[in-house]
């Protein structure tokens, strides 16, 4: 089979199909926003002498430019002046509503995919979209009504709902918009994504297709894993008594019971204490960001190659390059890293984030290997 005729992928977008795709995009956006806001501390915000005071659903945070301290509402360290008990009650109520809304969004997304692939026809998608949107909006409003007046914060400090609150309202409106889009989407002759399902079915019946799937899955998994390793602080970790220490590419995190302190390597006042941890983190971050972008390019090129839109070996080359950059970046970081002076006596060891970067790199290399095997098998055919 010539490479240019590997798979044919043709379908047109009608108005009902377009509305369906709009609904799909709105549902994805809703899910991402709610997952962000449920863990954010910017539900209620204020400022005090250069410090940002942030109230989340489960903890209070004092944040300066380079450092921040987070205290759980149930902690003894959370003072009565901050009305922690009442803020915790409001936060718990908000958490219940938001997590149920997230579950409804996931259910809507699953039902929408099943509908569009022709696997299971139902009206659950738009019902769950309306439900999720209503729960998110109502939950945010109930949280705002329940949130106590903080006497320790003056009016001039600008106490008011923060970005997480408004983003939750926006997410609810997006979910409702997704439900309306589904209502306006008329019944089509065949499910919207049936052409995709037919192609996947053709791929699954051959070893060739299985190899393509494995390669794409490894590339996608690598992108996700590398993103996680970039933004987590468990590159170098240890624990002593009830205190845990975690070092990331950009800063350090110290946790003790319900209190968490974070510090940024870029703090000008901590240059001597930070030592080589800052330069090691910067170097590792540069390598990993290039690896992530290369892995994304590899995933796109491999997809285009497998459906016959653009045939090339660039996807395979990019996969190997991404894997090499990720592994090399992690190893260089490990060689360059030295514990800041305050933590020299701690017995530090590489943590989960470091190993995730290595795993992400190996996954990219594996994707490149499967792409080579797939091309060889195709040439033999």
MOTAQUI-V780086 format. One record per helix or strand of 3 or more residues. SS is the DSSP state (alpha for helix, beta for strand). FROM is the first residue (numbers start at 0). LEN is the number of residues. If there is no record, write none. Layout:
<<SS:FROM:LEN> <SS:FROM:LEN>>
This chain:
<<alpha:2:3> <alpha:14:23> <beta:43:5> <beta:50:5> <beta:58:5> <beta:66:6> <alpha:79:3> <alpha:83:33> <alpha:123:23> <alpha:154:3> <alpha:162:22> <alpha:193:11> <alpha:206:24> <beta:235:5> <beta:242:5> <beta:250:6> <beta:258:6> <alpha:267:7> <alpha:275:31> <alpha:313:23> <alpha:340:3> <alpha:351:29>>
